């Protein structure tokens, strides 16, 4: 048995950007809010701005 070409041409469909990625947060009213790809990307951009904005002090 060969392990080559076991894919057989199947592709997994791409997720829409707003589909939850497997986590959730709980808001102040106790509601579960799914974490979306857009939320993750925004948080990463904000962290990049924060980290790049402060110069290192030795």
C-alpha positions as CSV (number, residue, x, y, z in Angstrom):
1,X,0.0,0.0,0.0
2,X,1.4,3.4,-1.0
3,X,0.9,6.5,1.1
4,X,1.3,8.7,-2.0
5,X,-1.8,10.4,-3.5
6,X,-4.1,9.5,-0.6
7,X,-5.7,12.9,-1.0
8,X,-7.7,11.7,-4.1
9,X,-8.5,15.2,-5.1
10,X,-10.7,16.0,-2.1
11,X,-10.6,19.6,-0.9
12,X,-12.0,21.1,2.2
13,X,-14.2,24.1,1.7
14,X,-12.8,27.4,2.8
15,X,-14.5,28.9,5.8
16,X,-16.3,32.3,5.4
17,X,-14.4,34.9,7.4
18,X,-17.3,35.3,10.0
19,X,-17.6,31.6,10.8
20,X,-16.7,30.8,14.4
21,X,-13.2,29.3,14.8
22,X,-14.1,27.1,17.8
23,X,-14.2,29.5,20.8
24,X,-16.5,31.9,22.5
25,X,-16.5,34.6,25.1
26,X,-19.2,35.4,27.7
27,X,-20.4,38.9,27.8
28,X,-21.5,40.9,30.8
29,X,-25.1,39.6,30.4
30,X,-23.9,36.0,30.3
31,X,-24.5,35.5,26.6
32,X,-22.0,33.3,24.6
33,X,-20.5,35.2,21.7
34,X,-18.6,33.1,19.1
35,X,-15.1,34.2,18.4
36,X,-14.8,34.9,14.6
37,X,-11.7,35.1,12.4
38,X,-12.3,38.9,12.1
39,X,-12.2,39.2,15.9
40,X,-8.9,37.3,16.0
41,X,-7.4,39.4,13.2
42,X,-8.4,42.7,14.9
43,X,-6.9,41.6,18.2
44,X,-3.6,40.7,16.4
45,X,-3.5,44.1,14.7
46,X,-4.1,45.9,18.0
47,X,-1.4,43.9,19.7
48,X,1.0,44.7,16.8
49,X,0.3,48.4,17.3
50,X,0.9,48.2,21.0
51,X,4.1,46.2,20.8
52,X,5.6,48.3,18.0
53,X,4.6,51.6,19.7
54,X,6.8,51.3,22.7
55,X,10.6,51.2,22.1
56,X,12.7,48.8,24.1
57,X,14.6,50.2,27.0
58,X,17.9,48.5,28.0
